[in-house]
């Protein structure tokens, strides 16, 4: 009778190198795609935030046709006019009653999700330290407060969204 020998065999150096190369190729393909996904998420968030803000402004204007400024929220009171209750003239109150029957249109002003002013929620007519959104009171238009060079992955200016 012969004694059986158990031969243990591990991975050769060549096999390990091949596995490492394959993992490196997969990583080289996957990492750029994931980083584009993150910037794409910011672009989508900006589009969504602008849609919410524009809808709130439009709804305010529809419900306040007799208010000054053609019913658009005023620059001085836009945050209150969109986040609290209002009467037919656009005056605001934190509580809803028989006079303040309209609103609220937003729970809070969304933060700017892209660009150098990312995280800012302020609304103003011009750029400022805490301004995330630029609002034109006369027309009720709102846009992102981003620089002229700040663009999305497709090359479209954020300020043109």
Buried (B, 14 or more C-beta within 10 A) or exposed (E): EEEEEEEEEEEEEEEEEEEEEEEEEEEEEEEEEEEEEEEEEBBEBBBEBBEBBBEBBBBBBEBBEEBEBEBBBBBEBBBBBBBBBBBBEBBBBEEBEEEBEBBBBBEEBBBBBBBEBBEBBBBBEEEEEEBBBBBEBEEBEBBBBBEEEBBBEEEEBBBEB
